[in-house]
Structure formats: C-alpha cells, structure tokens
Amino acid sequence: MKFGIDVSRWSSGMYFLRLRGDTFTKTRKVIVQK
C-alpha cells in the first residue's frame, strides 16, 4: 500500500498516521526532520 503525503508544511517532529480502510486499521509512525 502506497500513499503520498506532503510533509513540507509540517514542522520537525514525530507524527502518527492512522490509515483506516474497510478491513484494516494501520498506524504508521512518521518522523520529519528538517
């Protein structure tokens, strides 16, 4: 599963993305460093 996110507007830090689908729920950790 691929997805694109524009993180250029985000400040540095750690984010948790919750991906929700019909049959699954995924939590993905994203670290933004600038």
C-alpha positions as CSV (number, residue, x, y, z in Angstrom):
1,M,0.0,0.0,0.0
2,K,1.5,3.3,-1.0
3,F,0.4,6.8,-0.1
4,G,1.9,10.2,-0.6
5,I,1.9,12.9,1.9
6,D,3.1,16.5,1.6
7,V,5.2,16.9,4.7
8,S,7.0,20.0,3.6
9,R,4.5,22.2,5.5
10,W,4.9,20.1,8.7
11,S,7.4,21.1,11.4
12,S,10.0,18.7,12.6
13,G,8.9,16.0,14.9
14,M,7.2,12.7,15.1
15,Y,3.8,12.0,13.8
16,F,1.4,9.1,13.9
17,L,-0.7,8.5,10.9
18,R,-3.8,6.4,11.2
19,L,-4.7,4.7,8.0
20,R,-8.3,3.4,8.0
21,G,-9.7,1.1,5.5
22,D,-12.7,-1.2,5.2
23,T,-10.9,-4.2,6.6
24,F,-7.9,-2.8,8.4
25,T,-6.6,0.0,10.6
26,K,-2.9,0.8,10.4
27,T,-0.9,3.2,12.5
28,R,2.3,4.3,10.9
29,K,5.0,6.4,12.6
30,V,6.4,9.2,10.5
31,I,9.5,11.2,11.5
32,V,10.0,14.6,9.9
33,Q,13.5,16.1,10.1
34,K,14.4,19.5,8.7
